[in-house]
Amino acid sequence: MPIMLRRWSTTFFVAFCVISTLWYLSSLTELYAPPSLSNAPIPGTDEFGGVRVHWRKTPKRYPVNDLIQLPSEKPRVFPPLQHEFGAESAAQRSTREERLAAVRKSFVHTWEGYKVNAWMQDELRPISGEHYTSFGGWAATLVDSLDTLWIMDLKVDFEQAVKAAAKIDFTTTETDMLNVFETTIRYLGGFLGAYDISNGQYPVLLEKATQLGEILYCAFDTPNHMPVTRWLWKQALVKAQEAKDAAVIAEVGSLTLEFTRLAQLTGDAKYYDAVARITTAFEHAQTETSILGLWPTVMNAKALTFKNNAFTFGGMADSLYEYLPKEYMLLGGVNNQYKRMYDLAMLVAKRHLFFRPMVPNNDDILISGNAHFNEGLKLIKQESQGQHLGCFTGGMVALGAKIFDHREDLTIARKLVNGCIWAYGSLASGIMPETFHLVPCEDPHACHWNATIWHNAILAHQPDSSKSKSKSMSSFERVHRIIEDKRLPRGYTDIADRRYILRPEAIESIFVLYRITGDRSLMDSAWQMFQAIEKHTKTELAYAAIKDVTVEQPEKDDRMESFWLAETLKYFFLIFSEPDIVSLDQFVL
């Protein structure tokens, strides 16, 4: 995604290199291997009880007869994305390099903790030192972090990790249900990003990507060729499958970058065909949803309908939108489908998702919120919720402003990035929460702080039960009790999810905007964020999520997802690197 991506580095000039997978497919183990660490039987079936199952190539039940081919047109020449950076002063260089070294030190600390305590496991538990299986048990942290190792010039560790990754057996896992999206962005994206960033010096990375891609491609073997995103892979070996009638749109629509790049590198059009069909389905539906131009968070992938009425650029939708301009760049700017979809979505988002919150000091910032369509009233209602996941929007809008020549959108991008910077600075810990609500400005062009409006909004946001418990209190007393009990900074009406789980979206957008504008103040904002994260999340072994960013000394949670190394620290490192390191003019991030 980013994911996203989330959320991987890859050259966007097409370079075809035909890699045959027949040697691999012919050597796959038989379906019923000798018993070893046997999986539990799938509920309701007895096909696999007590036997460790291995994936094998099976005939397609719904073969595609006419594959959609990669575009063959000559790639367009994009205008420079990156700012033309001048020479920095000696003092500026010294400060930048000190910060760069601090970020690298944090990565090394984490990587050593992972190597010692959870090598070849999905995740290290950063407090207990135990490990956690989150995505198939195929060493998610190791694979997802490969490109960061290379970027930080940790070549010895990189080569050690590559050798270890070469031994991963993707044909089997004790996980019955695979999340195809997460497997794609963390593993497939991890291999492809590392292959590209290392200039193809390690062919095994593409071999592993091809092995995994061949397996994941089977999730598309459905009547309408939409993927089964929560995939019972063992059942798919013996039974026909269908796309689900309730699927998260980000999980369906955010496979484009990895599958397209795999098609480019292998010359196998089936991977591009798989995601091109999804894109076409989404484009056809874009003008038929209840908020024209946007897709709801949940779709019926089986019937290809989009009847849900909840819309956002945040969780469950984020990377679908993020990938539109990035896929356009990856395809060399010759497929205007992605531009059309992005332009329409942005037109509607400016009206129904982005809002200016009323905040102290009257900062002119934007937050990407939510929208809901009321079927009965036929009205669209905006919800002034902010999400850390939604912080990717600033970087996305900045990229779109450059590649699509929407120069006025750079102002919007800056306000969105500033909104996330403000959210970090507004909390006691200096870190932004997962989700929260703010007071939206009635007039975004003339919005001034008003404590009375804030207090009334807090009271309106609270459930009725809170009122019944304080009948003897005045409204003034009640609102101040709520502010105190919930630790609400000025401007907030609620903080529903107080965690910080080491997410990358805010620093990613700050990095992208810095590279595009050259504004050095963004480096200072990034440093303040990094210092707060370093202070509150570091453990003896690595770094941990925290449970409540509203307190000055938050309690840690024993969890560290792979994106901490793969994305968060990578973007912190890149913003303090010299601008030609992983240039936006050479890589799609």
N, C-alpha and C positions, 0 to 999 in steps of 0.2 A: 500499500500500500502500500500506502504506503503504504505498501502498500499497499502502508502501506507502506511497502513496497514498499503502502507501504509501501517498491521500497528497495531498489537495487540499481547498481551502476551498469550501463551498457551503452556501447557506441550506437549512434543512431544512423550511421551510414551503413547501408546494407552490404554485408559481405557474405557471400554464399560459400558454404563449405560442406559438400555432401558427405554425411557420415552414415554409414550403413549400420543398422541395428540388428541385422539378421544373425550375426554371430552371437549376440546376446540372447535373442529370443529363442534360438535353438538350444541354448544351454540352460534355460530356466528349469528349475527342479520340478518334479512331478507334483501334482496337486496334493497328494497324500504322502507327506514325508514321514520318516520314522518319528515316533513320539519323542518330544523334547520340550520341556517347559510348556506343556500343552495348554492351549487356550480353553476357556470355558465355552461350552456349546452356545451358539447363537440362540437366544430365546425363541421357542416355538419350532425349532428345527433339530434334527439329530444327524445332519450330514457330517458334522465335523467334530463331534464330541471326543475329547481326549486325544486329538491329533493336531499337531502343529501344521497349519495350512500355509502353502506357498502360492503366490499368484502365478498364473501361467497364461500364455497367450491363448485365447479362445476365439473361434469365429465370431465376427460381429453379427449380432441379431438384427441390427438396423443399419446396414452398410450405407455409406454415403457414395453415391454414384458419380456425381459431378463436384469435385472439390473446388472451392473458391481459392483462386491462386493469389499469391502475394502480388501487390502492384508491380508492374514492370516499367512504369514510367521513370524517367530520370528524376532523381530527388531534386527538389527546389533548394535554392540557396537561401538560408535563413539570414535575416539581419543579425548582427552580433547580439547575443543575449547579455553577455557580461559587460559591466562598466569598464571603461578604459582606465585602469588604475595607473596612477603616477607613482613616483618614487616616494617612499615613506622616510620620515626622519629617523635618526638614530634612536631617539627616545621611543618613538612609535614602534619601531622594530623590536626594541628590547622588551617592551611591554607585551607585544604580541607573542614573542617567542617564549616568554615566561608563562603566559597563559596556555600556549600550545603544549608546553612541557607538562603543565599540571594536568591537562586533559589526558595526555598520553600516559601519565603516571596512573591515573584512575583506571584507564583501560587495562594496563599491565597488572594492576592489583586485582582486578576482576578476573582477568584471564588466568592468572596464576591460581586463584582460588578455584576456578572451574577445573583447571588441569589436575590439581591435586585431589579435589574432592568429588568431582562429577564428570570426569573425562568420558566422552562418548555417550553421555546421558543428555536428555533434552535440556534440563535446567538444573542449575545448582540452587539449593536452598541456602541463601546467604547468611543465615543466622545459625542454623543447626548443622550445616555442612552436609546434609543429606541431599538426595537428588529427587527430581520430580519428572514424571513422564507426562508430557502435555500434548505432543504432536507425533505420535507413532513410535517414539522411542528410538529414533534414528539420529540422535545427537543434534537436535535443532540449534542449540547455541553454537556449536562448532561450525556447522554449515552456514548458518545465517551470518556469522561473524567473519567469514573468509575475506571478503573484500576490505573490511576495516583493518584486518591484520596487514594486508598489502599496503593500504593507504598510509598506515602508521609506520611503514618500513620495518615491520616485525617479521622479516623474511624467514628466519629460522622457525619461528612458531607457525608461520603460514605453511611452510613446506611440511612440517610435522603434521599439521591439521589436514593438509591435502592427502598425505599418505594414509592417515586414519580414515578419512572420508571415503577413500577408494575402496575400503573394505565393507562399507555399509551395504547390507542386503535389504533392498527395498521390496523384495518379493514377499516378505513376511513381517508381521508385527502382532503383538498381543493386543493391539487396539482393534476392536471390532468395527467401530465406526470412524472413518477418516473424515476430517474436515478438509475438503478438496482445496478450498481457498487458502487456508492457513498452510497446508502442505505445499501449495504452489508458491506462495510468497516467501516462505522461510527456507524451503529446500531447493525447489527449482530455481527460484530467484537467486538464492545464495550461490548455487553452482554457476549460473550464467553470469552473474555479476562478477564473481571471482575470475571466471574465464576471460571476460572482456577486460577487466581492469589490469590483468596480468598479460594482456596482449596475446592470449592464446598459447602461452608458453607451457601450459599444463593440460594436455589433451584429455587427461582423465576426468577433468572437471566437466567437459562437454559430454564425455561418455556417461558419467553419472547422471547428468541432466537428461540425457536421452533415455537412459534406463527408466528413470522416474517418470518422464514425460509419456513414455509408452504405456506405463501402468495407469497414470492419471487419465489418459485419453479414453480409457475404458469407461470412465464415469460419464462420458458423453454418449454412450451407446444406448440411447433411449429413442422412442418413436419420433420425437420432435428434435432430437439431438441437443436438447438442453441438458446441462450436467446435473447429476445427482450430487448436490453440494455436501450433504451429510451422508457419506457413502458407506454402505455395508458391503465392503469389497469382497468378502468371502461369499456372501449370497450371490453377488453378481457373477461369480464364476459358474454357477449352476442354474441361475434363474434369470429370466428377463427382468429388466428394471425400467422404471419410469421416473421422470423428473417429478419433484414433489409439488403438491398443491399449495404449500406454504414455504417459501424460500426467501431468505434475506437478500435484497437486491445487490448489496456489496459483494456477497459471496458468489453470485451468478455473474455479475457484470465486471468483476475486477480480475479477470484472468488474462486480459488481452496482452499486456506487456510481456509476460513471461512466455506465453505460448507463441506470440508473434516472433520474439527473439529466437526461440528454439527453432521455429520454422526457417528463419533467416539463416541460422548457422548450420542447420542440417540439410536444408533444401527440401524438407518434407512438408508439403503444403497442408497436410491433414491438420497440423497444429494450428495454422492460421485459419483454416476453414472452420475449425471448432469455435473459435472466438469471434470470427467474422459473422457467423450466423447469430450469435448472441447480440452483437452490436446492431445488426439489422432489425432484430426483434425489438430491441429497446428503442431504436429510432422510430419504428412504426407506431410504438405505443406512446411516444413522448407527447403527442398532441391529443391523446385520448384519455389521459389521466384526469382526476378531479381537479388538480392544479396543473393546468396545461403547461408543459415545459419541464416539469419535474417528475421524478418517479417516486412512488411511495416506498416506504422502507421494506414492505413485504409484498411479494408477488406470487402468483400461481404459475410456477414454472411448467407445470404439466399442460395447462390450458393457455399459457402465455397471455394471462390477463393481469391487470394492475389495479385492483379494486380497493385496496387499502387507502385510507385517508390521512395517514401521517407522513409528513415530509420533513427532510432535514438534510444538511450536509454533514451531520455528525454521525454517531454510531449507527450501524446497519446500512449506511448509504455512502459514507465518506469516500472510499477509494474508487467507487464507480465514477464519480465526477472528477476526482483527481487524475484518473488515467486518461481522460479524454484529450487534453492537450499533450500529454506525454506520448500517447499512442500516435497522435498526429505527427509529432516530431520523429518518433521511431520509424514511421513509414515514410519519412522523407518529405512530409507535407504534400503528398500527392493524393491522399484520400480525404476529400473535403467533408465526408460524412461526420468525422469527429469534430470538425470545426462547427458544422451546423448544430450538432447536438450541444456542444459547449456553449455556443453563442445564445441559443434559446434558453438553456438552463440558467445562464448568468443573467439574462434579461429578467427572468422571473425571480431569481434569488435576490436581486437588488431590491425588488419590491416587497417580497413576502418573507425572506429569511434574514437578511442583514438588518440589524437595528442599532441605533445609537443609544447606549444606556446613559441614564442620568447619574453622574458620578461627581464626587468632590473635585474641586479645581476645574470643573467643567471641561474636562479633556474631550476633545473631538475624536472619539474612537468608535469602532464598529465591532459588533459581536455577531457571529453567525448563529442564528437561532433555529426554531422549528416553526412549522405551519401545519394547521389541521383544517380539513374541509368538513364543514357541518352539512350533512346530507339533507337534514330537514329544512334548515334555513338557507341552504345554498350559499353559504358564506365561508370565507377563508379567515381563520383566526390565527394571528401570530402568537407564538409562545416565546417569551424572552428568556429562554434558557441558553446558557453557555455550556460548551463541552470542551474538554481538553482535546478530544479527537477532532473537533471542528477547527482547531487552530491551523490545520494544513491549508485552509482556504486562502490565507494571505499569500502564501507562496504560489499556490495554484493560480490565483488571479494575477499575480505579478508575471508569471510565465505567459499566461494567456494574453496579457497586455502587450507583451513584446512580440510573441510569434504571430499573433493575429492583428497586430497594429492597432490595438485598442488603448491608445496612450492615456486616455482619461482614466482608465481602470487602474493605473499605477497609484493614483491617489486613494482609491478604494482599498487596494492591496495594503498600502501603508497604514490606513486606519484599522484594517483587520489585524495586522501584525501588532500595531500599538495596543489594540484591545487585549491581546493575549499577554503582552508585556505588562500592561496595567494590572491584569488579573494576578499575575505572579507577584507583583509588588504590593498588592492590596492585602495579602494574607499575612498572618503573624509569622509563619515559617518562611515567607518569601517564595512560596511554591503554589501553583495554581491547582485547584481541586478538579476532580473528574467531571462533576456536573454542578451547576448552580443556577440561580435565577437572579436577575437584576431588574431594576425599574426602567422600562423603555421610555425614551423621550417622546412626548406627544408631538413636538415639532423638532425634527432633527437639525434644523437650521438655527433654532433659537432655543437652546436647552440649558437651563441654569439650575444649579443645585438647590433643592428645596427639601428641607428635613421633614416638613409636614407631609409632602407627597410621598416621601420614602416611608414614613411611619404608617401612613394609610395603606400603602402597598403591602407592607409586611402583614398588617392585620388582615387584609383581603386574601393574602396567600395562605394563611394558616387554616388548617381544617377546623370545622365547627367544634370538634372536641376540645380544642385548646381554649375556646371561649367559655365553654361550660365549666371548666376548671377554675376560671378566674372571674366569676360573676361579680364578686365584691370589688374588683379592681376597676379603676377608671381606664379609659382607652390609653391614656398616657402611661399609666403604670403597667398596663398589660404589654404594650409594645416594647417598653424598656426591659421588661422581664424576658420577653422573647429574644431581644437582641443580646441580652446577657447570657441566657441559657444556651442559645444556639451559636453564640460567639459570631455574630454577623457584623462584618465590616460595613462601613457606610456604603450604601448603594445596593447591597445584597438584600434580597427578600427571603432567600433560603439557600442552603447548601446541602443538597440531597445526598451527594456522594463526596465525602471529604478526603478520599484517598488520593495519593499520587503513586502511580505504579511504574515510574521511570519512563514515562511516555516521551516520544520524540517530536510530536507534531509542532509544538511551539518553536523549538530551536530550528527545526527544518525550515519553517517559513522565514524566520529571522535570517538564516544563512542564505536562502534563495534571494531574499530582498536585498541583502547586503551585496551579494555578487552582482545583482542587476543595477543597483543604484550607487554603490560605492560609499554609502553613508556610514562612516566609522562609528557613529553613536550606537549603531546596532551591535557592534562588537562589545561595547560597554554593557549594553542590556544583556547580551548573551553571557558575559562574565558574571554579572550579578546573579543571574539564574543559576549558572554553574556552581557558584560558591554556595548558594542556598542548598542546592541538591547535594553537593559534596558534604556539607555540614550535617544534614539530617538523614542521609540514607546510607552512609558508609558503615560497613561492618568489618570485623576482623578478616573476613574471607572475601567480601565483595561489596555489593551495594544492594539495599533492600527497599522494596516498596514501603510506604508509610501510610498509616491508617487515618490520620487527621491533620490536614495542613493548617487548620485554624488555631492550633496551639503552638507555642514557641518551642516545645520539646516533644515532637510527635513520636508516638510508639511505632516501632518498625514491624513489618509483616514479613514472614519468612518466604518471600517469593521474589524472583528476579527473572522476568521474561527475556527471551533472546534479543528483543529489539533494543535493550539497554546497550549491548555491545554493537549490534548490527546497525542501529540507526542513531540513537540518542548521542552516544559518545562520538560517533562518526561525524555528525553534523557540528558538534561542539569543536571537534578537531579541525574540520574543514573551514569554519569561520575564522579560525586563528592561523590557518595555513596561508601560504602565498597564493594569490588568486589563480595561478595557472595549475595548481594541484586540483585535479578533477574539475576541469573547467566546464561550465554549463554549455559552452559551445562545442564540447566534444562528447559529453555524456548526458544521457537521460537518467536522472536520479529518482 
